[in-house]
Structure formats: structure tokens, C-alpha cells
Amino acid sequence: MYNRVFEVNDSWVREAMDRQIMEPEYRWYGGVRTIENGLPSPNHNSGTPTAMAIWAAALCNPASEYYRNHELARRFALAARYMLAAQHSDGTISPGWTNFHSPPDTAFVVVGYAQTAQLLMADGWEDLKDAVADMLLFLERTLPALITGGCHTPNHRWVICAALGFLNELFDSPDALKRAREWLAEGMDATADGEWTERSNGIYNVVSDVMLIHAARLLKRPELLVPVRANLKMMSYLVHPDGEIVTEYSGRQDFGQSFDMSGYFLPCLMMASLDGDPVFQGMAEQSLALLKHPGGAPTNAAVRLLLDPGLLREGAETKPMPENYRIVLNGDFPRERYLSGFADAGHHGVIRYSRMHTDFGAPVARIREGHTSVTVSTEMSSFFSLRHGAARLLGVQFASYFEPGFVKMSRMAPLEQGYRLSGEQEKGYNGPVPEADLPASAGEDVSPWYLLPHHCRPQTHLQRHKVEVDVVETSEGWKLVISSTEPEDVVSQISLIFPAAGALSGGELAPAGVDTQFWMGGSIRYEAGGNWMEISGAGFEHTAAGVREAAYPLGFRTLLLNVVTPFVKEIDIKLSPMAAHGRTEGGESS
């Protein structure tokens, strides 16, 4: 079964060789060009270290056609020399697109580079002796940066901890261990259900999981595996019937993008080996079937399997991911209690080079019945998405002119056959700064606006805008009841987003802008791959083609329902029958 990993790795060897710069006079001699911009980069994902990991796994695998290939070894050595040239004098690297002299990006490289170097050292092939020395020199030079350097995002902390663990393993560095303890003292940023701060099922879940698995071993902190277990279990409920991951509510760049479970192969396999858990083993095997690339430098599966052959547990007990369930993730998370401490945290809502991620722990409902998959989200612009076979309603959004833009639903409560979502916005006006709080500049010839203590202004005429959405399962599909009663005369817009590939028919439609149409009357039908959904509930109470600050995606088909408060709008969704559809007994619920 695991031969697939090595076959996939071998399939990328030549592709990376073709991108390597082999002209000695060239500025980046030995580097591997990235696909993104044609320039070499020392970054961990698409840069030279990724190619080096692929090459090392092939060079050290007796079953590979590239095993101890002298030409590949020569190229590997040139790449290692390029990495030394690309390293800054402070030990860091710059990926090339942002984050210059970046400790966290350097840490990503260290995690991959260290494993690659360990694999080559264990192999002991004389042809790569000098290359290994260059790699160890690169790694040793990173110590000062990682012992003193900072980060941007929550997951960066765990990447740096894993990197410090590898550096201590290689160079016996008490300072590396001390720095890792300082990062870990901040505590784990995961809910009991396994949701990480960034809510990034497509990318950063895997990062946090893999890095903490390494950190738990290298730093002798087995408690770091607790949130990893929870996250992987959570992910078993966040997969669509076609194998795509739910990214509808991500807080990072994977939002709405297409990712499959292949990236979870390595963390699932590592945890299955540690715990003997058949669920993780089943997830690993299902992920392996989707594997098309061995992974970036820190997560190259072939390198890890060669370093740790104990992971190759042929015939281990497996349990498949569930296909029929109703579950609310983070339903019991005391989010409001944590948010109540926001004002006292001392940062005044400002964090340099990053964001607060106040949507952390927001509840998400997931419903799967065979080939039908539903996601109900809070704290996102889209609160409902539906996949029915190949037919997809990618998102339903609500926007208004009250505080121009999309209105996010902040609460979720259970209904007998669904969920009630609610969102509330506040907007008032600011009075004059009290005289006692005025700065000296207020009495000078020029009084800049930005020097006034705006936080001291008394609030006047506070208004509240409330929206409710009932998401109800029916015998034929789903019904959305969207309502808002106050304040009156708020110009609002409901948007339904469909992929461009399917066929949209019926209804009274009119152009509203690029890739958008007013849905003025009648029922519509969206069909793809022989599956369809029929939707009723059009509305056209005003002629605005959009709401300021609410941008609709290009390349999709967006239907706009125009409403004005007070209103109650029902949208009925009828689904085509399919063999695997229908209520099933034994589905999990929470």
C-alpha cells in the first residue's frame, strides 16, 4: 500500500531537475525555480528545499530508479550550496514574495531540512558527504534567529517549536529548548472539538498537527498531542462526498478553495502509529489514495517513512470516515466568556502584522447523508452551503446598508429540524471629546484628527440591526427563513452563489453586474452532473446592484434577492432524488 508514496515521490524527481538552474555564471546557480514566478527560492513549500527532500527520498530508497544516481547527487549538492548562498548573515531566509529575513519561514525550512539531512546521514553515501556538511552548516546558522526570532500567525509558534526541537536534537542546544518552552508557555489555541485559531481545514490544520507531533517527541511533551487528536477527529466530519475538504468557513487563504485530504496522510499516519487508532489509520489510507505530491519540505511523506519505517503498518485495523451524520462543532465552546476578556487584554484590538481571529471557536454545523453535504456556519459572510452530488450551492450571504457589508451570524441554536442563526450589529454616533480629555494639540493652530482621543468620545443615538436565519431540513431538501425587522427601511440583499460550470435555468432574471443577476421572480433550477436543485423565493424590492463593502466573487454565478426591512424571506430548496440520498438510520449527532 505504501509503495504509492514512493512512486508519487519518484514522479516529481525529474520535474524538479528540469527547473534547476545549471548555468554556473547565473546568480542563483543550483537553485530550483519555483512554478509561481520562475525564480528560485529557499522557501519550504515550492522552493529548493522541497525539491531536495524529493531527491533525497529517491536517492536513499533502494526501490527507486534514482537510488544512488550520481547525476542527481551532483544536482543535490549544488542545491545545498545554493541554500547557503541564499541564507542571510543572520541565519534567516526570505521566501521571495514577502516575510523578508523571516524566522518562521526559516523554521519551516529547518523542519524539512533537518529530516532530509538526518535521512542522508543515516544512509551514509559518500557522494553526498559534502552536501550533508553544507546542510548542517545551514541548520547551525539558523540557531540564533530561531532562539531570538518572532512570528506572525498562531501556527508559526508551533513550527518554531518543532524547528527548535530538531536543532536541539542535532546540536544539543539548551537555548533552543528554553526558547521552545517560552513559546509553549502561551498555551494551546484549540477548542475541545479540535478547532485551531485559524480555522484553516485546507492548510494550517495540517501545519499545526504535524509540527506538534514533532514537538511532542523532540521536546518530550506528550500533552501536545491532545489538540492534534481532537483536530484529526474533527476533520473526519469536514469532508464532502467527493473527498474535498470543507473550506467554506476558513480564516486563511484556503477559504472557498479546493483541497482534498491528501495533506492529512502524514499526520493521520503518525498518530495512527502512536495511538493504534483505527480511525486515524482509516483516514490515513483514504488520504493516501488521493496523494498526488509527496508534500513540501517539512511534510515530505517519503522522507518521513524512510526515517521511521515503523509507520509502515501493513494490515493495521482501519475504520472509514463517517458518511452519515449531524454534528455541531464548537457547540459547547464558551466563546462569549473568552470574548468578554477582549477589552482587558491590553492590545486595544490591534496586533502587528497579523489579525485577532475573533471568529475562533464559532460553531459550525455539518450534515452528511451519502452524497449530500451541508455546512451551516457562523462568523462568516456565507452562513449556508450545500452540495448535492455534482450540484452545488456554494454560499448564501446577507448584506445590508446598516453597517455596509455582509452581516455575519454570531450565534447558533438548535431547532427541531435544523438551526437558528442570529446576528446583530450596532452603530451609533460619537460626541465631542470631553474637555478634560483633550490633548494639548487641540488648543494649537492645527489640531490633527489622529491625535484626538477618539476612545473618549461619548456614544449617542445607538442603533441595532438584528437578523435571524432559520435553516430547516424538509422532506424534499432545505428551507431558509431569513428575517429582519429593525430598524425599518434598511436596504438589504441576499446572494446565492453557484459554480459557473452548471446549468442555471428558469426564473425571472436580469443583469446586475459582472457575473451577477437579479432574481426577480419564479423558481430556478441549477443542474450539474445529472443532479439538480430547484429553488424558490425570489425578491426584488429595490434596484441596487450591490451593497458597499460586499464584494461578490468573479467567475461564479451570483443571484441577488433585493429586500428592505422589515421582511421575512423564505427560500425553499428541493433536491433531486439520488440512490444514496435520503435519511439513514445510525447517523451520528451532537
C-alpha positions as CSV (number, residue, x, y, z in Angstrom):
1,M,0.0,0.0,0.0
2,Y,2.7,2.5,1.0
3,N,4.6,2.0,-2.3
4,R,2.3,4.7,-3.6
5,V,4.1,7.3,-1.5
6,F,7.5,6.4,-3.1
7,E,6.0,6.2,-6.6
8,V,4.5,9.6,-6.2
9,N,7.8,11.0,-4.9
10,D,9.7,9.5,-7.8
11,S,7.3,11.0,-10.3
12,W,8.4,14.5,-9.2
13,V,12.2,14.0,-9.3
14,R,12.6,14.8,-13.0
15,E,10.2,17.7,-12.9
16,A,12.3,19.4,-10.2
17,M,15.5,18.6,-12.1
18,D,14.1,20.4,-15.1
19,R,13.6,23.5,-13.0
20,Q,17.1,23.6,-11.6
21,I,19.5,26.4,-12.7
22,M,22.6,24.6,-14.0
23,E,24.5,27.6,-15.5
24,P,27.5,28.4,-13.2
25,E,27.5,32.0,-14.3
26,Y,23.9,32.5,-13.1
27,R,23.2,34.4,-10.0
28,W,21.2,31.6,-8.4
29,Y,23.3,28.7,-9.6
30,G,22.0,25.4,-8.2
31,G,18.6,26.8,-7.1
32,V,15.3,25.3,-8.3
33,R,13.0,27.7,-10.0
34,T,9.5,28.0,-8.5
35,I,6.5,27.4,-10.6
36,E,4.9,30.6,-9.3
37,N,7.4,33.1,-10.8
38,G,10.3,31.3,-12.4
39,L,12.8,32.4,-9.8
40,P,14.5,30.1,-7.3
41,S,13.6,30.4,-3.6
42,P,14.8,28.9,-0.4
43,N,11.3,28.6,0.9
44,H,9.8,25.3,2.3
45,N,6.8,24.9,0.1
46,S,7.6,25.3,-3.6
47,G,11.2,26.2,-3.2
48,T,14.5,24.4,-3.4
49,P,14.2,22.5,-0.1
50,T,11.1,20.8,-1.4
51,A,13.0,19.5,-4.4
52,M,15.9,18.5,-2.2
53,A,13.5,16.4,0.0
54,I,12.1,14.7,-3.0
55,W,15.6,14.0,-4.4
56,A,16.9,12.7,-1.0
57,A,14.0,10.3,-0.7
58,A,14.7,8.9,-4.1
59,L,18.5,8.7,-3.6
60,C,18.1,6.8,-0.3
61,N,15.3,4.4,-1.4
62,P,16.7,1.1,-2.9
63,A,13.5,0.6,-4.7
64,S,13.7,3.9,-6.5
65,E,15.0,4.2,-10.1
66,Y,17.1,7.1,-8.9
67,Y,18.7,5.2,-6.0
68,R,22.3,6.5,-5.7
69,N,22.1,8.2,-9.0
70,H,25.3,10.2,-9.4
71,E,23.9,12.9,-11.6
72,L,21.0,13.5,-9.1
73,A,23.5,13.5,-6.2
74,R,25.6,16.2,-8.1
75,R,22.5,18.3,-8.5
76,F,21.5,17.8,-4.9
77,A,25.0,19.1,-3.8
78,L,24.5,22.2,-6.0
79,A,21.2,22.9,-4.4
80,A,22.7,22.6,-0.9
81,R,25.3,25.1,-1.9
82,Y,22.6,27.4,-3.3
83,M,20.8,27.3,0.1
84,L,23.9,28.5,1.8
85,A,24.2,31.4,-0.6
86,A,20.5,32.2,-0.2
87,Q,20.8,32.3,3.6
88,H,21.2,35.7,5.2
89,S,24.0,36.6,7.5
90,D,21.6,36.5,10.5
91,G,20.7,32.9,9.6
92,T,17.3,33.5,8.2
93,I,15.8,33.1,4.7
94,S,13.4,35.3,2.7
95,P,10.8,33.3,0.7
96,G,10.9,35.9,-2.1
97,W,7.3,37.1,-2.0
98,T,7.0,38.5,1.5
99,N,8.3,38.0,5.1
100,F,11.9,39.1,4.5
101,H,14.5,37.8,6.9
102,S,11.7,35.6,8.3
103,P,12.3,33.5,11.5
104,P,9.0,31.5,10.9
105,D,9.7,30.8,7.2
106,T,13.2,29.7,8.3
107,A,11.6,27.4,10.9
108,F,9.6,25.7,8.2
109,V,12.8,25.1,6.2
110,V,14.6,23.8,9.3
111,V,11.9,21.2,10.0
112,G,12.2,19.8,6.4
113,Y,15.9,20.3,6.0
114,A,16.7,18.6,9.3
115,Q,14.7,15.5,8.4
116,T,16.4,15.4,4.9
117,A,19.8,15.7,6.5
118,Q,19.1,13.0,9.0
119,L,17.9,10.7,6.2
120,L,21.2,11.3,4.3
121,M,23.3,10.8,7.4
122,A,21.6,7.5,8.2
123,D,22.2,6.4,4.6
124,G,25.9,7.4,4.7
125,W,26.5,7.5,0.9
126,E,29.9,9.1,0.4
127,D,28.8,11.0,-2.7
128,L,26.6,13.2,-0.5
129,K,29.0,13.7,2.3
130,D,29.9,17.3,1.3
131,A,26.2,18.2,0.7
132,V,25.3,16.9,4.2
133,A,28.0,19.1,5.7
134,D,26.6,22.1,3.8
135,M,23.1,21.3,5.1
136,L,24.3,21.0,8.7
137,L,26.1,24.3,8.4
138,F,22.9,25.9,7.1
139,L,21.0,24.5,10.0
140,E,23.5,25.5,12.6
141,R,23.5,29.1,11.3
142,T,19.7,29.3,11.9
143,L,20.0,28.8,15.7
144,P,20.5,32.5,16.6
145,A,17.5,33.6,14.5
146,L,15.2,30.9,15.9
147,I,16.3,31.4,19.5
148,T,15.6,35.1,19.3
149,G,13.1,35.5,16.4
150,G,9.3,36.0,16.5
151,C,6.4,35.1,14.3
152,H,3.2,36.4,12.7
153,T,0.5,33.8,12.9
154,P,-0.7,31.3,15.6
155,N,0.6,28.3,13.8
156,H,4.1,29.8,13.4
157,R,4.6,29.3,17.1
158,W,4.3,25.5,16.7
159,V,6.5,25.5,13.6
160,I,9.2,27.3,15.5
161,C,8.9,24.9,18.4
162,A,9.3,21.9,16.1
163,A,12.3,23.5,14.4
164,L,13.9,24.3,17.8
165,G,13.4,20.6,18.8
166,F,15.2,19.4,15.6
167,L,18.0,21.9,16.2
168,N,18.4,20.7,19.7
169,E,18.5,17.1,18.5
170,L,21.2,17.9,16.0
171,F,23.3,20.4,18.0
172,D,22.4,19.9,21.7
173,S,21.2,23.4,22.4
174,P,19.8,24.3,25.8
175,D,18.9,27.8,24.4
176,A,16.7,26.1,21.8
177,L,14.9,24.2,24.5
178,K,14.5,27.3,26.6
179,R,13.0,29.3,23.6
180,A,10.6,26.4,22.8
181,R,9.4,26.5,26.4
182,E,8.7,30.2,26.2
183,W,6.5,29.7,23.1
184,L,4.7,26.7,24.7
185,A,4.0,28.7,27.8
186,E,1.4,30.7,25.8
187,G,-0.8,27.6,25.8
188,M,-2.7,25.7,23.1
189,D,-5.1,27.6,20.8
190,A,-7.6,24.8,20.1
191,T,-11.1,24.2,21.2
192,A,-12.1,20.9,22.8
193,D,-13.5,19.9,19.5
194,G,-10.2,20.4,17.8
195,E,-10.6,23.8,16.1
196,W,-7.4,25.7,15.7
197,T,-7.4,29.6,15.8
198,E,-7.1,30.0,12.1
199,R,-10.0,27.6,11.2
200,S,-8.0,26.5,8.1
201,N,-9.0,23.0,7.2
202,G,-7.2,23.1,3.9
203,I,-3.7,24.3,5.0
204,Y,-2.9,25.3,8.6
205,N,-4.6,22.5,10.5
206,V,-2.1,20.2,8.9
207,V,0.7,22.5,9.8
208,S,-0.2,22.7,13.5
209,D,-0.8,19.0,13.6
210,V,2.4,17.9,12.1
211,M,4.6,20.4,13.9
212,L,3.1,19.5,17.3
213,I,3.6,15.8,16.6
214,H,7.3,16.5,16.1
215,A,7.4,18.9,19.0
216,A,5.8,16.3,21.4
217,R,8.5,13.8,20.6
218,L,11.5,16.1,20.3
219,L,10.6,18.2,23.4
220,K,9.3,15.3,25.4
221,R,5.9,16.9,25.8
222,P,3.3,14.2,25.0
223,E,0.5,16.5,26.2
224,L,0.9,18.5,22.9
225,L,-0.8,15.6,21.1
226,V,-4.1,16.2,22.8
227,P,-5.3,19.0,20.4
228,V,-3.8,17.1,17.5
229,R,-6.0,14.1,18.2
230,A,-9.1,16.4,18.6
231,N,-8.4,18.2,15.3
232,L,-7.9,15.0,13.3
233,K,-11.2,13.6,14.7
234,M,-12.9,16.8,13.9
235,M,-11.6,16.6,10.3
236,S,-13.5,13.3,9.8
237,Y,-16.7,15.4,9.8
238,L,-15.3,18.0,7.4
239,V,-15.0,16.1,4.1
240,H,-17.5,16.4,1.3
241,P,-18.7,13.3,-0.5
242,D,-16.3,13.8,-3.4
243,G,-13.3,13.9,-1.0
244,E,-12.9,17.7,-0.9
245,I,-12.4,19.4,2.4
246,V,-14.8,21.9,3.8
247,T,-13.2,25.3,3.4
248,E,-16.3,27.4,3.4
249,Y,-15.5,29.0,6.8
250,S,-11.7,29.2,6.7
251,G,-10.0,32.1,8.3
252,R,-7.0,31.9,5.9
253,Q,-6.2,31.8,2.2
254,D,-7.8,28.4,1.7
255,F,-11.2,30.0,2.2
256,G,-13.5,28.6,-0.5
257,Q,-10.6,26.9,-2.3
258,S,-10.4,23.2,-3.4
259,F,-8.4,21.0,-1.1
260,D,-8.6,17.2,-0.6
261,M,-7.5,15.0,2.3
262,S,-4.1,14.1,0.9
263,G,-2.3,16.6,3.1
264,Y,-3.6,14.8,6.1
265,F,-2.0,11.5,5.2
266,L,1.2,12.1,7.2
267,P,-0.3,13.4,10.5
268,C,-3.0,10.7,10.4
269,L,-0.4,8.0,9.8
270,M,1.8,9.3,12.5
271,M,-1.0,9.5,15.1
272,A,-2.3,6.1,14.0
273,S,1.2,4.7,14.7
274,L,1.4,6.4,18.1
275,D,-2.2,5.6,19.2
276,G,-3.0,2.4,17.3
277,D,-6.3,4.2,16.4
278,P,-8.2,2.6,13.6
279,V,-10.0,5.9,12.8
280,F,-6.7,7.6,12.2
281,Q,-5.4,4.6,10.2
282,G,-8.5,4.7,8.0
283,M,-8.2,8.4,7.5
284,A,-4.5,7.9,6.5
285,E,-5.4,5.2,4.0
286,Q,-8.2,7.2,2.5
287,S,-5.9,10.2,2.2
288,L,-3.1,8.1,0.7
289,A,-5.5,7.2,-2.2
290,L,-5.7,10.9,-3.1
291,L,-1.9,11.6,-2.8
292,K,-0.5,13.3,-5.9
293,H,2.5,15.0,-4.4
294,P,4.8,13.8,-1.6
295,G,4.5,17.2,0.3
296,G,6.6,20.3,1.0
297,A,10.0,20.1,2.6
298,P,8.6,19.8,6.2
299,T,5.9,17.3,5.3
300,N,7.5,15.1,2.6
301,A,5.9,11.7,3.3
302,A,8.5,9.7,1.6
303,V,11.3,11.2,3.7
304,R,9.3,10.5,6.9
305,L,8.5,6.9,6.0
306,L,12.2,6.2,5.2
307,L,13.3,7.8,8.5
308,D,10.6,6.0,10.5
309,P,9.8,2.6,8.9
310,G,7.7,1.8,12.0
311,L,4.9,3.9,10.4
312,L,4.6,1.2,7.7
313,R,2.0,-0.9,9.5
314,E,0.6,-3.1,6.7
315,G,-2.7,-4.6,7.6
316,A,-3.4,-2.3,10.6
317,E,-7.0,-2.1,11.7
318,T,-8.9,0.7,9.9
319,K,-12.2,2.5,10.3
320,P,-13.6,4.6,7.5
321,M,-14.6,8.2,7.9
322,P,-18.4,8.6,8.6
323,E,-20.7,9.4,5.7
324,N,-23.9,10.0,7.6
325,Y,-24.0,12.3,10.5
326,R,-25.4,15.5,12.0
327,I,-22.9,17.3,14.3
328,V,-22.3,20.8,15.7
329,L,-18.6,21.6,16.2
330,N,-17.8,24.0,19.0
331,G,-21.4,24.0,20.1
332,D,-20.3,23.9,23.8
333,F,-17.3,26.2,23.4
334,P,-17.7,29.1,25.9
335,R,-16.8,31.6,23.2
336,E,-18.7,34.6,24.8
337,R,-16.8,34.1,28.0
338,Y,-13.5,34.3,26.2
339,L,-14.6,37.3,24.1
340,S,-15.7,39.1,27.3
341,G,-12.0,39.3,28.2
342,F,-11.1,41.0,24.9
343,A,-11.2,44.6,26.3
344,D,-9.0,43.7,29.2
345,A,-6.3,42.0,27.2
346,G,-4.5,45.4,26.7
347,H,-3.9,45.3,23.0
348,H,-6.9,47.6,22.1
349,G,-7.8,45.3,19.2
350,V,-4.5,45.9,17.4
351,I,-2.0,43.2,16.6
352,R,1.0,44.0,14.4
353,Y,1.5,42.0,11.2
354,S,-1.5,39.7,11.9
355,R,-5.1,39.6,12.9
356,M,-7.1,38.8,16.1
357,H,-9.1,35.8,14.8
358,T,-12.1,36.6,17.0
359,D,-14.1,34.1,15.0
360,F,-12.1,31.4,16.8
361,G,-14.4,28.7,18.3
362,A,-17.5,29.9,16.4
363,P,-20.0,27.0,16.0
364,V,-20.3,25.1,12.7
365,A,-22.9,22.5,11.9
366,R,-22.2,19.7,9.5
367,I,-24.7,17.4,7.9
368,R,-23.9,14.4,5.6
369,E,-26.3,12.0,4.1
370,G,-24.5,10.0,1.4
371,H,-23.9,12.3,-1.5
372,T,-25.5,15.4,0.2
373,S,-23.3,17.6,2.3
374,V,-24.4,20.8,4.2
375,T,-22.4,23.3,6.1
376,V,-24.0,25.9,8.4
377,S,-21.5,28.5,9.6
378,T,-21.3,31.4,12.0
379,E,-19.0,34.4,11.8
380,M,-18.6,34.1,8.0
381,S,-20.0,36.1,5.2
382,S,-21.7,32.9,4.0
383,F,-23.9,31.1,6.5
384,F,-25.1,28.2,4.4
385,S,-23.6,25.9,1.7
386,L,-25.0,22.8,0.1
387,R,-23.6,20.1,-2.1
388,H,-25.9,17.5,-3.7
389,G,-23.9,15.3,-5.9
390,A,-22.4,17.5,-8.5
391,A,-24.9,20.3,-7.9
392,R,-23.6,22.9,-5.6
393,L,-24.9,26.0,-3.9
394,L,-21.5,27.4,-2.7
395,G,-22.9,30.0,-0.4
396,V,-25.8,32.1,0.8
397,Q,-25.0,35.6,2.2
398,F,-26.8,38.5,3.6
399,A,-25.6,42.1,3.2
400,S,-27.1,45.4,4.2
401,Y,-26.5,49.2,4.2
402,F,-26.8,49.4,8.0
403,E,-23.1,48.9,8.5
404,P,-22.3,48.4,4.8
405,G,-21.2,44.9,4.0
406,F,-22.1,41.3,4.9
407,V,-23.8,40.6,8.1
408,K,-22.2,37.7,10.0
409,M,-24.3,35.3,12.1
410,S,-22.8,35.2,15.5
411,R,-25.0,32.6,17.3
412,M,-26.4,29.2,16.5
413,A,-29.2,27.5,18.4
414,P,-30.8,24.1,17.6
415,L,-34.2,23.7,16.1
416,E,-36.2,20.5,15.9
417,Q,-35.2,20.1,12.2
418,G,-32.3,22.5,11.9
419,Y,-30.6,25.5,13.3
420,R,-31.5,29.1,14.1
421,L,-28.7,31.6,13.4
422,S,-28.7,35.2,14.6
423,G,-26.6,38.2,14.0
424,E,-26.7,41.7,15.5
425,Q,-24.9,44.9,14.5
426,E,-24.6,48.1,16.5
427,K,-23.8,51.5,15.1
428,G,-24.1,54.9,16.7
429,Y,-22.5,58.3,16.7
430,N,-19.7,60.0,18.6
431,G,-20.0,63.1,20.6
432,P,-17.3,65.7,21.3
433,V,-14.2,64.7,23.3
434,P,-14.7,65.9,26.9
435,E,-12.6,69.0,27.6
436,A,-10.7,67.2,30.3
437,D,-9.5,64.5,27.8
438,L,-8.4,66.9,25.0
439,P,-4.7,66.8,24.1
440,A,-2.5,69.9,24.0
441,S,-2.7,69.9,20.2
442,A,-6.4,70.7,20.4
443,G,-5.6,74.2,21.5
444,E,-2.9,74.8,18.9
445,D,-3.2,76.3,15.4
446,V,-3.5,72.8,13.9
447,S,-5.4,70.0,15.6
448,P,-4.9,66.8,13.7
449,W,-7.8,64.3,13.8
450,Y,-5.5,61.4,14.5
451,L,-4.2,63.0,17.7
452,L,-7.6,63.2,19.3
453,P,-8.5,60.5,21.9
454,H,-11.5,59.1,20.0
455,H,-12.0,56.4,22.6
456,C,-13.1,59.1,25.0
457,R,-16.0,60.3,22.8
458,P,-19.4,59.6,24.3
459,Q,-21.7,57.5,22.2
460,T,-25.1,58.9,21.0
461,H,-28.1,57.5,19.1
462,L,-27.0,53.9,19.2
463,Q,-29.0,51.7,16.7
464,R,-29.2,47.9,16.5
465,H,-29.7,45.8,13.4
466,K,-30.9,42.2,14.0
467,V,-31.0,39.4,11.5
468,E,-32.2,35.8,12.0
469,V,-31.9,32.8,9.8
470,D,-33.7,29.5,10.3
471,V,-32.0,26.7,8.5
472,V,-34.6,23.9,8.3
473,E,-34.4,20.4,6.8
474,T,-37.5,19.4,4.9
475,S,-38.8,16.2,3.3
476,E,-37.6,17.4,-0.1
477,G,-34.4,19.4,0.9
478,W,-33.9,22.6,2.9
479,K,-35.6,25.8,3.7
480,L,-34.0,29.1,4.7
481,V,-36.2,31.7,6.5
482,I,-34.3,35.0,6.7
483,S,-35.9,37.8,8.6
484,S,-35.0,41.3,9.8
485,T,-37.5,43.7,11.4
486,E,-35.5,46.6,12.7
487,P,-34.6,49.3,12.0
488,E,-37.0,49.9,9.3
489,D,-36.1,50.7,5.7
490,V,-32.6,49.1,5.7
491,V,-31.8,48.3,2.1
492,S,-30.6,44.7,2.1
493,Q,-29.5,41.9,-0.3
494,I,-29.4,38.1,-0.1
495,S,-27.0,36.4,-2.5
496,L,-26.8,32.8,-3.7
497,I,-23.6,31.7,-5.3
498,F,-23.3,28.9,-7.8
499,P,-20.4,27.5,-9.8
500,A,-20.2,28.7,-13.3
501,A,-19.9,25.2,-14.7
502,G,-23.5,24.0,-14.0
503,A,-26.7,24.9,-15.9
504,L,-28.9,27.6,-14.4
505,S,-32.5,27.8,-15.8
506,G,-35.9,29.2,-15.1
507,G,-36.8,32.3,-13.0
508,E,-37.1,35.9,-14.0
509,L,-33.5,37.1,-14.1
510,A,-32.0,40.4,-15.1
511,P,-28.3,41.6,-15.4
512,A,-26.9,43.2,-12.2
513,G,-23.2,43.3,-12.9
514,V,-20.3,41.1,-13.8
515,D,-21.3,37.5,-13.1
516,T,-24.3,38.7,-11.0
517,Q,-28.1,38.7,-11.8
518,F,-31.2,40.0,-10.1
519,W,-33.5,37.1,-9.2
520,M,-36.8,38.9,-9.6
521,G,-39.4,36.1,-9.7
522,G,-40.2,32.5,-10.4
523,S,-38.3,29.4,-9.4
524,I,-34.8,28.5,-10.7
525,R,-33.1,25.2,-11.3
526,Y,-29.4,24.5,-11.0
527,E,-28.2,21.3,-12.6
528,A,-24.8,19.6,-12.8
529,G,-23.7,16.0,-13.4
530,G,-27.3,14.8,-13.5
531,N,-28.1,16.2,-10.0
532,W,-30.2,19.3,-9.5
533,M,-31.7,21.6,-7.0
534,E,-34.9,23.7,-7.6
535,I,-35.0,26.9,-5.6
536,S,-37.9,29.3,-5.0
537,G,-38.0,32.6,-3.1
538,A,-37.1,35.4,-5.5
539,G,-37.3,39.1,-4.4
540,F,-36.9,42.5,-6.0
541,E,-37.9,45.3,-3.6
542,H,-35.2,47.7,-4.7
543,T,-32.9,48.2,-7.7
544,A,-29.4,48.4,-6.1
545,A,-26.9,46.1,-7.9
546,G,-24.8,45.6,-4.8
547,V,-24.0,46.8,-1.3
548,R,-20.9,48.8,-0.5
549,E,-18.2,46.6,1.1
550,A,-19.9,43.4,0.0
551,A,-17.9,42.1,-3.0
552,Y,-19.2,39.1,-5.0
553,P,-16.8,36.7,-6.5
554,L,-15.9,36.7,-10.2
555,G,-16.1,33.6,-12.2
556,F,-19.2,32.3,-10.5
557,R,-22.9,32.8,-10.9
558,T,-24.4,35.0,-8.2
559,L,-28.1,35.6,-7.9
560,L,-29.3,38.7,-5.9
561,L,-32.5,38.9,-3.9
562,N,-33.3,42.5,-3.0
563,V,-35.2,43.1,0.2
564,V,-35.9,46.0,2.6
565,T,-36.6,45.7,6.3
566,P,-38.9,44.7,7.8
567,F,-39.1,41.4,5.8
568,V,-39.4,37.7,6.2
569,K,-38.0,35.9,3.1
570,E,-38.4,32.1,2.6
571,I,-36.0,30.3,0.2
572,D,-37.1,26.7,-0.5
573,I,-34.5,24.2,-1.9
574,K,-35.8,21.0,-3.4
575,L,-33.2,18.3,-4.2
576,S,-33.2,15.7,-6.9
577,P,-33.6,12.1,-5.8
578,M,-30.5,10.0,-5.8
579,A,-29.7,6.5,-4.9
580,A,-27.6,7.4,-1.9
581,H,-29.9,10.2,-0.7
582,G,-32.5,10.1,2.0
583,R,-32.5,9.8,5.7
584,T,-30.5,7.0,7.1
585,E,-30.5,5.3,10.4
586,G,-27.5,5.3,12.6
587,G,-26.2,8.7,11.7
588,E,-24.1,10.4,14.4
589,S,-25.4,13.5,16.1
590,S,-24.2,16.0,18.6
